[in-house]
C-alpha cells in the first residue's frame, strides 16, 4: 500500500490533509515524514534547474560570440584554401552566423525561463511547479544530462502529494 492512500478505504489522500475526504478516517503518520522528503527533492530539482540555467546562459554568450565572428573566420584565406571549394565562404559564414545566433538566443530564453522557474519552485509557487514541468519536458531532448533531469523532475512533480504543497 502506498503511503498516500487512506489506511481505511484506500482513497488517495493529500499529504496536508488530516482526515480522509471519503470516509473521515484521521490521517496521522506516516504521511508527515514523506512530505519532508518530497520537499527535499523539490529543493534539489530547483537548485539543479537554476544551475543548468546559468550554464545555459554562459553557453549562449559563447555561441553568440561565435555567431558574430564565424563569418570572418570562414572568410579567412586558410579556410578558403583548406575548405570545400564549391561553397562560397561569405554565404557559408553568413549562414553559420545566423544559425549560431538563432540557437544562442533560443537557448538563452530557455535558460532564463529555467532560472525563473527554479527560483519559483523553491519558493513553492505553483507557477514554478508548472514552469519546471514544461522545462523538464523540453529538457528530455537535451541528452543525456537534460534527459535525466527532465525524467526525475516530471516523476517527482506529478506525484499527487506534491500539488498541495504549492500555492
Ligand atoms: Zn478513507
Backbone and ligand atoms as CSV (ligand in chain L), in Angstrom:
chain,resi,resn,atom,element,x,y,z
A,1,UNK,N,N,0.848,-1.212,0.000
A,1,UNK,CA,C,0.000,0.000,0.000
A,1,UNK,C,C,0.878,1.254,0.000
A,2,UNK,N,N,0.524,2.165,-0.842
A,2,UNK,CA,C,1.257,3.439,-0.887
A,2,UNK,C,C,0.982,4.267,0.361
A,3,UNK,N,N,1.939,5.090,0.699
A,3,UNK,CA,C,1.802,5.941,1.890
A,3,UNK,C,C,0.725,7.003,1.697
A,4,UNK,N,N,0.301,7.209,0.447
A,4,UNK,CA,C,-0.635,8.285,0.165
A,4,UNK,C,C,-2.061,7.793,-0.043
A,5,UNK,N,N,-2.321,6.627,0.461
A,5,UNK,CA,C,-3.679,6.106,0.401
A,5,UNK,C,C,-4.249,6.103,1.816
A,6,UNK,N,N,-5.555,6.317,1.899
A,6,UNK,CA,C,-6.226,6.228,3.203
A,6,UNK,C,C,-6.078,4.799,3.735
A,7,UNK,N,N,-5.614,4.615,4.980
A,7,UNK,CA,C,-5.429,3.254,5.503
A,7,UNK,C,C,-6.762,2.498,5.662
A,8,UNK,N,N,-7.871,3.248,5.713
A,8,UNK,CA,C,-9.175,2.599,5.907
A,8,UNK,C,C,-9.833,2.199,4.588
A,9,UNK,N,N,-9.973,3.195,3.652
A,9,UNK,CA,C,-10.751,2.934,2.435
A,9,UNK,C,C,-9.911,2.909,1.163
A,10,UNK,N,N,-8.640,3.294,1.255
A,10,UNK,CA,C,-7.769,3.244,0.085
A,10,UNK,C,C,-7.858,4.466,-0.817
A,11,UNK,N,N,-8.656,5.466,-0.439
A,11,UNK,CA,C,-8.764,6.722,-1.194
A,11,UNK,C,C,-7.389,7.406,-1.234
A,12,UNK,N,N,-7.053,8.017,-2.399
A,12,UNK,CA,C,-5.811,8.786,-2.494
A,12,UNK,C,C,-5.990,10.062,-1.663
A,13,UNK,N,N,-5.097,10.277,-0.695
A,13,UNK,CA,C,-5.242,11.439,0.188
A,13,UNK,C,C,-4.056,12.387,0.011
A,14,UNK,N,N,-4.322,13.674,0.168
A,14,UNK,CA,C,-3.274,14.689,0.084
A,14,UNK,C,C,-2.494,14.701,1.393
A,15,UNK,N,N,-1.191,15.016,1.263
A,15,UNK,CA,C,-0.309,14.913,2.443
A,15,UNK,C,C,-0.616,15.967,3.502
A,16,UNK,N,N,-1.272,17.074,3.111
A,16,UNK,CA,C,-1.547,18.127,4.101
A,16,UNK,C,C,-2.954,17.997,4.701
A,17,UNK,N,N,-3.637,16.893,4.432
A,17,UNK,CA,C,-4.977,16.699,4.977
A,17,UNK,C,C,-4.918,15.845,6.243
A,18,UNK,N,N,-5.770,16.187,7.192
A,18,UNK,CA,C,-5.783,15.470,8.472
A,18,UNK,C,C,-6.849,14.380,8.508
A,19,UNK,N,N,-7.849,14.495,7.610
A,19,UNK,CA,C,-8.901,13.481,7.565
A,19,UNK,C,C,-9.141,13.063,6.125
A,20,UNK,N,N,-9.468,11.794,5.916
A,20,UNK,CA,C,-9.819,11.302,4.589
A,20,UNK,C,C,-11.117,11.969,4.134
A,21,UNK,N,N,-11.122,12.483,2.886
A,21,UNK,CA,C,-12.291,13.179,2.357
A,21,UNK,C,C,-13.476,12.221,2.149
A,22,UNK,N,N,-13.179,10.958,2.000
A,22,UNK,CA,C,-14.218,9.999,1.653
A,22,UNK,C,C,-14.830,9.346,2.898
A,23,UNK,N,N,-13.985,8.818,3.795
A,23,UNK,CA,C,-14.526,8.060,4.926
A,23,UNK,C,C,-14.316,8.747,6.272
A,24,UNK,N,N,-13.518,9.813,6.309
A,24,UNK,CA,C,-13.350,10.576,7.550
A,24,UNK,C,C,-12.320,10.025,8.515
A,25,UNK,N,N,-11.583,9.006,8.088
A,25,UNK,CA,C,-10.533,8.441,8.949
A,25,UNK,C,C,-9.429,9.484,9.200
A,26,UNK,N,N,-8.997,9.585,10.478
A,26,UNK,CA,C,-7.920,10.527,10.812
A,26,UNK,C,C,-6.612,10.054,10.180
A,27,UNK,N,N,-5.939,10.980,9.501
A,27,UNK,CA,C,-4.675,10.656,8.830
A,27,UNK,C,C,-3.523,11.216,9.655
A,28,UNK,N,N,-2.765,10.339,10.254
A,28,UNK,CA,C,-1.598,10.794,11.028
A,28,UNK,C,C,-0.348,10.403,10.264
A,29,UNK,N,N,0.718,10.029,10.952
A,29,UNK,CA,C,1.880,9.488,10.258
A,29,UNK,C,C,1.436,8.188,9.558
A,30,UNK,N,N,2.099,7.684,8.533
A,30,UNK,CA,C,3.410,8.105,8.077
A,30,UNK,C,C,3.402,9.167,6.977
A,31,UNK,N,N,2.316,9.906,6.777
A,31,UNK,CA,C,2.295,10.913,5.713
A,31,UNK,C,C,3.279,12.058,5.975
A,32,UNK,N,N,3.409,12.488,7.232
A,32,UNK,CA,C,4.207,13.701,7.538
A,32,UNK,C,C,5.684,13.595,7.143
A,33,UNK,N,N,6.416,12.512,7.529
A,33,UNK,CA,C,7.834,12.460,7.149
A,33,UNK,C,C,8.029,12.438,5.639
A,34,UNK,N,N,7.052,11.876,4.934
A,34,UNK,CA,C,7.088,11.796,3.471
A,34,UNK,C,C,7.108,13.204,2.865
A,35,UNK,N,N,6.332,14.116,3.437
A,35,UNK,CA,C,6.286,15.490,2.956
A,35,UNK,C,C,7.670,16.132,3.031
A,36,UNK,N,N,8.370,15.872,4.124
A,36,UNK,CA,C,9.712,16.440,4.310
A,36,UNK,C,C,10.662,15.919,3.220
A,37,UNK,N,N,10.546,14.630,2.926
A,37,UNK,CA,C,11.394,14.005,1.898
A,37,UNK,C,C,11.116,14.620,0.523
A,38,UNK,N,N,9.819,14.781,0.199
A,38,UNK,CA,C,9.413,15.368,-1.086
A,38,UNK,C,C,9.927,16.809,-1.187
A,39,UNK,N,N,9.825,17.557,-0.091
A,39,UNK,CA,C,10.316,18.945,-0.091
A,39,UNK,C,C,11.815,18.994,-0.359
A,40,UNK,N,N,12.542,18.016,0.171
A,40,UNK,CA,C,13.984,17.916,-0.094
A,40,UNK,C,C,14.257,17.721,-1.576
A,41,UNK,N,N,13.494,16.845,-2.225
A,41,UNK,CA,C,13.648,16.604,-3.661
A,41,UNK,C,C,13.324,17.859,-4.460
A,42,UNK,N,N,12.272,18.580,-4.037
A,42,UNK,CA,C,11.860,19.798,-4.749
A,42,UNK,C,C,12.971,20.844,-4.696
A,43,UNK,N,N,13.606,20.977,-3.530
A,43,UNK,CA,C,14.706,21.943,-3.398
A,43,UNK,C,C,15.885,21.549,-4.294
A,44,UNK,N,N,16.166,20.241,-4.382
A,44,UNK,CA,C,17.273,19.767,-5.231
A,44,UNK,C,C,16.943,20.035,-6.705
A,45,UNK,N,N,15.716,19.725,-7.116
A,45,UNK,CA,C,15.291,19.939,-8.513
A,45,UNK,C,C,15.426,21.424,-8.868
A,46,UNK,N,N,14.947,22.304,-7.960
A,46,UNK,CA,C,15.039,23.745,-8.194
A,46,UNK,C,C,16.477,24.220,-8.330
A,47,UNK,N,N,17.344,23.718,-7.456
A,47,UNK,CA,C,18.764,24.108,-7.478
A,47,UNK,C,C,19.419,23.678,-8.784
A,48,UNK,N,N,19.181,22.412,-9.183
A,48,UNK,CA,C,19.767,21.893,-10.430
A,48,UNK,C,C,19.254,22.706,-11.618
A,49,UNK,N,N,17.971,23.033,-11.601
A,49,UNK,CA,C,17.361,23.808,-12.692
A,49,UNK,C,C,18.033,25.181,-12.817
A,50,UNK,N,N,18.283,25.841,-11.685
A,50,UNK,CA,C,18.930,27.157,-11.689
A,50,UNK,C,C,20.371,27.036,-12.206
A,51,UNK,N,N,21.101,26.020,-11.719
A,51,UNK,CA,C,22.499,25.821,-12.152
A,51,UNK,C,C,22.551,25.564,-13.665
A,52,UNK,N,N,21.672,24.695,-14.169
A,52,UNK,CA,C,21.612,24.427,-15.618
A,52,UNK,C,C,21.286,25.706,-16.392
A,53,UNK,N,N,20.380,26.507,-15.826
A,53,UNK,CA,C,20.010,27.768,-16.467
A,53,UNK,C,C,21.194,28.706,-16.597
A,54,UNK,N,N,21.992,28.808,-15.523
A,54,UNK,CA,C,23.171,29.696,-15.533
A,54,UNK,C,C,24.193,29.180,-16.559
A,55,UNK,N,N,24.429,27.852,-16.561
A,55,UNK,CA,C,25.358,27.253,-17.541
A,55,UNK,C,C,24.849,27.525,-18.963
A,56,UNK,N,N,23.541,27.401,-19.155
A,56,UNK,CA,C,22.928,27.647,-20.466
A,56,UNK,C,C,23.126,29.075,-20.949
A,57,UNK,N,N,23.006,30.043,-20.022
A,57,UNK,CA,C,23.212,31.457,-20.377
A,57,UNK,C,C,24.676,31.680,-20.796
A,58,UNK,N,N,25.606,31.070,-20.046
A,58,UNK,CA,C,27.038,31.212,-20.373
A,58,UNK,C,C,27.340,30.616,-21.756
A,59,UNK,N,N,26.803,29.428,-22.025
A,59,UNK,CA,C,26.974,28.802,-23.346
A,59,UNK,C,C,26.351,29.679,-24.438
A,60,UNK,N,N,25.216,30.282,-24.096
A,60,UNK,CA,C,24.539,31.170,-25.046
A,60,UNK,C,C,25.420,32.347,-25.445
A,61,UNK,N,N,26.104,32.932,-24.451
A,61,UNK,CA,C,27.006,34.060,-24.733
A,61,UNK,C,C,28.164,33.611,-25.627
A,62,UNK,N,N,28.731,32.431,-25.337
A,62,UNK,CA,C,29.844,31.904,-26.146
A,62,UNK,C,C,29.374,31.685,-27.597
A,63,UNK,N,N,28.186,31.120,-27.721
A,63,UNK,CA,C,27.607,30.847,-29.041
A,63,UNK,C,C,27.319,32.155,-29.794
A,64,UNK,N,N,26.912,33.170,-29.025
A,64,UNK,CA,C,26.631,34.472,-29.616
A,64,UNK,C,C,27.922,35.119,-30.147
A,65,UNK,N,N,29.015,34.975,-29.376
A,65,UNK,CA,C,30.327,35.459,-29.828
A,65,UNK,C,C,30.734,34.734,-31.110
A,66,UNK,N,N,30.544,33.408,-31.110
A,66,UNK,CA,C,30.840,32.582,-32.287
A,66,UNK,C,C,30.035,33.073,-33.493
A,67,UNK,N,N,28.747,33.385,-33.227
A,67,UNK,CA,C,27.861,33.845,-34.304
A,67,UNK,C,C,28.389,35.133,-34.949
A,68,UNK,N,N,28.949,36.028,-34.098
A,68,UNK,CA,C,29.460,37.299,-34.620
A,68,UNK,C,C,30.763,37.126,-35.399
A,69,UNK,N,N,31.612,36.158,-34.946
A,69,UNK,CA,C,32.946,36.041,-35.539
A,69,UNK,C,C,33.047,34.995,-36.648
A,70,UNK,N,N,32.091,34.061,-36.703
A,70,UNK,CA,C,32.208,32.975,-37.686
A,70,UNK,C,C,32.243,33.473,-39.144
A,71,UNK,N,N,31.515,34.538,-39.498
A,71,UNK,CA,C,31.625,34.998,-40.897
A,71,UNK,C,C,33.047,35.437,-41.254
A,72,UNK,N,N,33.770,36.035,-40.283
A,72,UNK,CA,C,35.162,36.471,-40.538
A,72,UNK,C,C,36.103,35.279,-40.592
A,73,UNK,N,N,35.872,34.287,-39.674
A,73,UNK,CA,C,36.721,33.090,-39.631
A,73,UNK,C,C,36.595,32.282,-40.918
A,74,UNK,N,N,35.375,32.117,-41.377
A,74,UNK,CA,C,35.126,31.322,-42.598
A,74,UNK,C,C,35.706,32.043,-43.821
A,75,UNK,N,N,35.736,33.355,-43.753
A,75,UNK,CA,C,36.238,34.144,-44.876
A,75,UNK,C,C,37.757,34.223,-44.965
A,76,UNK,N,N,38.492,33.691,-43.968
A,76,UNK,CA,C,39.955,33.796,-43.980
A,76,UNK,C,C,40.570,32.940,-45.079
A,77,UNK,N,N,41.776,33.288,-45.467
A,77,UNK,CA,C,42.479,32.606,-46.557
A,77,UNK,C,C,42.713,31.126,-46.254
A,78,UNK,N,N,43.104,30.835,-44.985
A,78,UNK,CA,C,43.417,29.441,-44.638
A,78,UNK,C,C,42.182,28.558,-44.767
A,79,UNK,N,N,41.021,29.102,-44.391
A,79,UNK,CA,C,39.795,28.308,-44.511
A,79,UNK,C,C,39.460,28.088,-45.981
A,80,UNK,N,N,39.586,29.159,-46.759
A,80,UNK,CA,C,39.216,29.072,-48.178
A,80,UNK,C,C,40.097,28.056,-48.894
A,81,UNK,N,N,41.426,28.043,-48.574
A,81,UNK,CA,C,42.333,27.126,-49.259
A,81,UNK,C,C,42.137,25.681,-48.796
A,82,UNK,N,N,41.732,25.498,-47.502
A,82,UNK,CA,C,41.542,24.136,-46.971
A,82,UNK,C,C,40.105,23.654,-47.090
A,83,UNK,N,N,39.179,24.578,-47.143
A,83,UNK,CA,C,37.759,24.233,-47.082
A,83,UNK,C,C,37.209,23.759,-48.407
A,84,UNK,N,N,35.913,23.443,-48.392
A,84,UNK,CA,C,35.277,22.984,-49.630
A,84,UNK,C,C,35.202,24.122,-50.659
A,85,UNK,N,N,35.771,23.875,-51.843
A,85,UNK,CA,C,35.908,24.942,-52.829
A,85,UNK,C,C,34.580,25.328,-53.479
A,86,UNK,N,N,33.626,24.376,-53.425
A,86,UNK,CA,C,32.354,24.646,-54.100
A,86,UNK,C,C,31.460,25.599,-53.309
A,87,UNK,N,N,31.798,25.819,-52.007
A,87,UNK,CA,C,30.961,26.660,-51.163
A,87,UNK,C,C,31.541,28.071,-51.094
A,88,UNK,N,N,30.689,29.054,-51.304
A,88,UNK,CA,C,31.103,30.455,-51.179
A,88,UNK,C,C,31.312,30.757,-49.696
A,89,UNK,N,N,32.533,31.126,-49.269
A,89,UNK,CA,C,32.792,31.346,-47.843
A,89,UNK,C,C,31.912,32.442,-47.235
A,90,UNK,N,N,31.555,33.433,-48.020
A,90,UNK,CA,C,30.704,34.515,-47.495
A,90,UNK,C,C,29.310,33.992,-47.158
A,91,UNK,N,N,28.779,33.153,-48.065
A,91,UNK,CA,C,27.445,32.572,-47.845
A,91,UNK,C,C,27.473,31.610,-46.666
A,92,UNK,N,N,28.511,30.740,-46.639
A,92,UNK,CA,C,28.636,29.755,-45.564
A,92,UNK,C,C,28.796,30.445,-44.214
A,93,UNK,N,N,29.668,31.450,-44.175
A,93,UNK,CA,C,29.896,32.198,-42.927
A,93,UNK,C,C,28.638,32.889,-42.448
A,94,UNK,N,N,27.924,33.497,-43.365
A,94,UNK,CA,C,26.666,34.165,-43.016
A,94,UNK,C,C,25.631,33.197,-42.492
A,95,UNK,N,N,25.550,32.043,-43.157
A,95,UNK,CA,C,24.584,31.005,-42.749
A,95,UNK,C,C,24.897,30.494,-41.348
A,96,UNK,N,N,26.189,30.173,-41.103
A,96,UNK,CA,C,26.598,29.667,-39.786
A,96,UNK,C,C,26.376,30.716,-38.695
A,97,UNK,N,N,26.636,31.970,-39.048
A,97,UNK,CA,C,26.444,33.069,-38.093
A,97,UNK,C,C,24.985,33.211,-37.678
A,98,UNK,N,N,24.092,33.172,-38.658
A,98,UNK,CA,C,22.648,33.298,-38.370
A,98,UNK,C,C,22.163,32.094,-37.569
A,99,UNK,N,N,22.617,30.896,-37.961
A,99,UNK,CA,C,22.213,29.676,-37.260
A,99,UNK,C,C,22.675,29.714,-35.798
A,100,UNK,N,N,23.959,30.067,-35.589
A,100,UNK,CA,C,24.503,30.116,-34.231
A,100,UNK,C,C,23.812,31.195,-33.406
A,101,UNK,N,N,23.552,32.332,-34.022
A,101,UNK,CA,C,22.864,33.427,-33.319
A,101,UNK,C,C,21.460,33.039,-32.910
A,102,UNK,N,N,20.761,32.353,-33.801
A,102,UNK,CA,C,19.391,31.895,-33.507
A,102,UNK,C,C,19.402,30.903,-32.345
A,103,UNK,N,N,20.306,29.913,-32.412
A,103,UNK,CA,C,20.399,28.900,-31.351
A,103,UNK,C,C,20.775,29.545,-30.017
A,104,UNK,N,N,21.677,30.541,-30.066
A,104,UNK,CA,C,22.111,31.221,-28.838
A,104,UNK,C,C,20.942,31.934,-28.176
A,105,UNK,N,N,20.137,32.634,-28.970
A,105,UNK,CA,C,19.017,33.406,-28.404
A,105,UNK,C,C,17.943,32.465,-27.858
A,106,UNK,N,N,17.601,31.431,-28.623
A,106,UNK,CA,C,16.607,30.449,-28.144
A,106,UNK,C,C,17.111,29.793,-26.857
A,107,UNK,N,N,18.389,29.419,-26.848
A,107,UNK,CA,C,18.980,28.770,-25.673
A,107,UNK,C,C,18.970,29.678,-24.451
A,108,UNK,N,N,19.240,30.973,-24.666
A,108,UNK,CA,C,19.274,31.905,-23.530
A,108,UNK,C,C,17.868,32.195,-22.994
A,109,UNK,N,N,16.876,32.262,-23.877
A,109,UNK,CA,C,15.479,32.448,-23.424
A,109,UNK,C,C,15.052,31.232,-22.593
A,110,UNK,N,N,15.366,30.029,-23.102
A,110,UNK,CA,C,15.041,28.783,-22.392
A,110,UNK,C,C,15.757,28.737,-21.039
A,111,UNK,N,N,17.048,29.107,-21.022
A,111,UNK,CA,C,17.833,29.086,-19.783
A,111,UNK,C,C,17.290,30.086,-18.775
A,112,UNK,N,N,16.897,31.251,-19.246
A,112,UNK,CA,C,16.316,32.268,-18.361
A,112,UNK,C,C,15.006,31.769,-17.750
A,113,UNK,N,N,14.196,31.105,-18.579
A,113,UNK,CA,C,12.935,30.524,-18.081
A,113,UNK,C,C,13.217,29.453,-17.028
A,114,UNK,N,N,14.299,28.691,-17.218
A,114,UNK,CA,C,14.679,27.644,-16.249
A,114,UNK,C,C,15.065,28.279,-14.912
A,115,UNK,N,N,15.819,29.376,-14.956
A,115,UNK,CA,C,16.231,30.049,-13.711
A,115,UNK,C,C,15.003,30.579,-12.963
A,116,UNK,N,N,14.117,31.263,-13.686
A,116,UNK,CA,C,12.900,31.829,-13.065
A,116,UNK,C,C,12.035,30.708,-12.468
A,117,UNK,N,N,11.845,29.631,-13.238
A,117,UNK,CA,C,11.040,28.501,-12.757
A,117,UNK,C,C,11.665,27.853,-11.528
A,118,UNK,N,N,12.994,27.701,-11.561
A,118,UNK,CA,C,13.707,27.087,-10.434
A,118,UNK,C,C,13.539,27.886,-9.156
A,119,UNK,N,N,13.656,29.216,-9.257
A,119,UNK,CA,C,13.503,30.093,-8.090
A,119,UNK,C,C,12.073,29.981,-7.548
A,120,UNK,N,N,11.092,30.043,-8.439
A,120,UNK,CA,C,9.683,29.966,-8.016
A,120,UNK,C,C,9.345,28.593,-7.440
A,121,UNK,N,N,9.934,27.541,-8.016
A,121,UNK,CA,C,9.717,26.181,-7.497
A,121,UNK,C,C,10.202,26.090,-6.049
A,122,UNK,N,N,11.384,26.635,-5.791
A,122,UNK,CA,C,11.969,26.564,-4.443
A,122,UNK,C,C,11.169,27.393,-3.439
A,123,UNK,N,N,10.382,28.345,-3.948
A,123,UNK,CA,C,9.506,29.157,-3.077
A,123,UNK,C,C,8.093,28.547,-2.978
A,124,UNK,N,N,7.903,27.371,-3.570
A,124,UNK,CA,C,6.598,26.665,-3.566
A,124,UNK,C,C,5.493,27.476,-4.222
A,125,UNK,N,N,5.858,28.202,-5.275
A,125,UNK,CA,C,4.844,28.893,-6.077
A,125,UNK,C,C,4.393,27.956,-7.183
A,126,UNK,N,N,3.078,27.906,-7.422
A,126,UNK,CA,C,2.543,26.969,-8.402
A,126,UNK,C,C,3.074,27.247,-9.816
A,127,UNK,N,N,3.339,28.522,-10.130
A,127,UNK,CA,C,3.909,28.860,-11.443
A,127,UNK,C,C,5.277,28.188,-11.615
A,128,UNK,N,N,6.019,28.049,-10.528
A,128,UNK,CA,C,7.320,27.381,-10.580
A,128,UNK,C,C,7.186,25.891,-10.819
A,129,UNK,N,N,6.133,25.296,-10.247
A,129,UNK,CA,C,5.884,23.862,-10.446
A,129,UNK,C,C,5.518,23.590,-11.909
A,130,UNK,N,N,4.590,24.415,-12.448
A,130,UNK,CA,C,4.167,24.257,-13.850
A,130,UNK,C,C,5.357,24.537,-14.778
A,131,UNK,N,N,6.052,25.653,-14.510
A,131,UNK,CA,C,7.195,26.041,-15.343
A,131,UNK,C,C,8.268,24.965,-15.383
A,132,UNK,N,N,8.557,24.372,-14.228
A,132,UNK,CA,C,9.586,23.330,-14.155
A,132,UNK,C,C,9.153,22.072,-14.914
A,133,UNK,N,N,7.852,21.776,-14.907
A,133,UNK,CA,C,7.380,20.612,-15.671
A,133,UNK,C,C,7.533,20.862,-17.175
A,134,UNK,N,N,7.275,22.099,-17.611
A,134,UNK,CA,C,7.447,22.446,-19.035
A,134,UNK,C,C,8.937,22.378,-19.404
A,135,UNK,N,N,9.786,22.999,-18.564
A,135,UNK,CA,C,11.238,22.958,-18.781
A,135,UNK,C,C,11.727,21.500,-18.781
A,136,UNK,N,N,11.217,20.728,-17.833
A,136,UNK,CA,C,11.599,19.314,-17.727
A,136,UNK,C,C,11.249,18.529,-18.982
A,137,UNK,N,N,10.055,18.809,-19.530
A,137,UNK,CA,C,9.611,18.109,-20.739
A,137,UNK,C,C,10.532,18.430,-21.921
A,138,UNK,N,N,10.917,19.707,-22.066
A,138,UNK,CA,C,11.838,20.090,-23.152
A,138,UNK,C,C,13.246,19.546,-22.896
A,139,UNK,N,N,13.640,19.519,-21.610
A,139,UNK,CA,C,14.991,19.062,-21.248
A,139,UNK,C,C,15.247,17.611,-21.641
A,140,UNK,N,N,14.182,16.813,-21.733
A,140,UNK,CA,C,14.336,15.394,-22.090
A,140,UNK,C,C,15.090,15.247,-23.411
A,141,UNK,N,N,14.946,16.241,-24.313
A,141,UNK,CA,C,15.608,16.179,-25.624
A,141,UNK,C,C,17.093,16.541,-25.555
A,142,UNK,N,N,17.528,17.140,-24.412
A,142,UNK,CA,C,18.944,17.514,-24.258
A,142,UNK,C,C,19.663,16.331,-23.612
A,143,UNK,N,N,20.037,15.365,-24.445
A,143,UNK,CA,C,20.640,14.121,-23.986
A,143,UNK,C,C,22.101,14.333,-23.601
A,144,UNK,N,N,22.620,13.709,-22.531
A,144,UNK,CA,C,21.924,12.831,-21.594
A,144,UNK,C,C,21.521,13.529,-20.286
A,145,UNK,N,N,22.225,14.647,-19.957
A,145,UNK,CA,C,22.016,15.282,-18.644
A,145,UNK,C,C,20.595,15.835,-18.522
A,146,UNK,N,N,20.137,16.503,-19.593
A,146,UNK,CA,C,18.792,17.065,-19.588
A,146,UNK,C,C,17.727,15.986,-19.513
A,147,UNK,N,N,18.002,14.847,-20.147
A,147,UNK,CA,C,17.056,13.718,-20.128
A,147,UNK,C,C,16.862,13.229,-18.698
A,148,UNK,N,N,17.978,13.059,-17.984
A,148,UNK,CA,C,17.927,12.580,-16.590
A,148,UNK,C,C,17.159,13.601,-15.735
A,149,UNK,N,N,17.522,14.879,-15.899
A,149,UNK,CA,C,16.840,15.930,-15.120
A,149,UNK,C,C,15.339,15.944,-15.420
A,150,UNK,N,N,14.994,15.931,-16.705
A,150,UNK,CA,C,13.588,16.019,-17.116
A,150,UNK,C,C,12.744,14.874,-16.583
A,151,UNK,N,N,13.282,13.660,-16.683
A,151,UNK,CA,C,12.535,12.477,-16.223
A,151,UNK,C,C,12.327,12.547,-14.702
A,152,UNK,N,N,13.382,12.881,-13.961
A,152,UNK,CA,C,13.279,12.948,-12.489
A,152,UNK,C,C,12.324,14.070,-12.079
A,153,UNK,N,N,12.473,15.254,-12.707
A,153,UNK,CA,C,11.618,16.401,-12.355
A,153,UNK,C,C,10.143,16.078,-12.613
A,154,UNK,N,N,9.852,15.488,-13.774
A,154,UNK,CA,C,8.458,15.150,-14.097
A,154,UNK,C,C,7.931,14.053,-13.171
A,155,UNK,N,N,8.799,13.082,-12.846
A,155,UNK,CA,C,8.382,11.985,-11.954
A,155,UNK,C,C,7.997,12.533,-10.572
A,156,UNK,N,N,8.822,13.396,-10.021
A,156,UNK,CA,C,8.575,13.942,-8.674
A,156,UNK,C,C,7.376,14.909,-8.693
A,157,UNK,N,N,7.369,15.843,-9.669
A,157,UNK,CA,C,6.368,16.920,-9.644
A,157,UNK,C,C,4.954,16.470,-10.026
A,158,UNK,N,N,4.831,15.295,-10.630
A,158,UNK,CA,C,3.493,14.808,-10.961
A,158,UNK,C,C,2.931,13.892,-9.864
A,159,UNK,N,N,3.692,13.687,-8.791
A,159,UNK,CA,C,3.182,12.877,-7.672
A,159,UNK,C,C,1.995,13.601,-7.034
A,160,UNK,N,N,0.941,12.857,-6.658
A,160,UNK,CA,C,-0.275,13.508,-6.124
A,160,UNK,C,C,-0.042,14.310,-4.839
A,161,UNK,N,N,0.984,13.956,-4.064
A,161,UNK,CA,C,1.219,14.676,-2.802
A,161,UNK,C,C,1.990,15.980,-2.995
A,162,UNK,N,N,2.453,16.241,-4.240
A,162,UNK,CA,C,3.269,17.434,-4.485
A,162,UNK,C,C,2.399,18.685,-4.638
A,163,UNK,N,N,1.325,18.577,-5.412
A,163,UNK,CA,C,0.500,19.753,-5.739
A,163,UNK,C,C,0.013,20.526,-4.500
A,164,UNK,N,N,-0.467,19.837,-3.430
A,164,UNK,CA,C,-0.945,20.586,-2.260
A,164,UNK,C,C,0.131,21.404,-1.541
A,165,UNK,N,N,1.415,21.123,-1.835
A,165,UNK,CA,C,2.498,21.869,-1.179
A,165,UNK,C,C,2.662,23.257,-1.776
A,166,UNK,N,N,2.068,23.462,-2.970
A,166,UNK,CA,C,2.286,24.715,-3.705
A,166,UNK,C,C,1.108,25.664,-3.563
A,167,UNK,N,N,1.461,26.970,-3.631
A,167,UNK,CA,C,0.399,27.998,-3.514
A,167,UNK,C,C,0.282,28.758,-4.836
L,1,ZN,ZN,ZN,-10.805,6.827,3.699
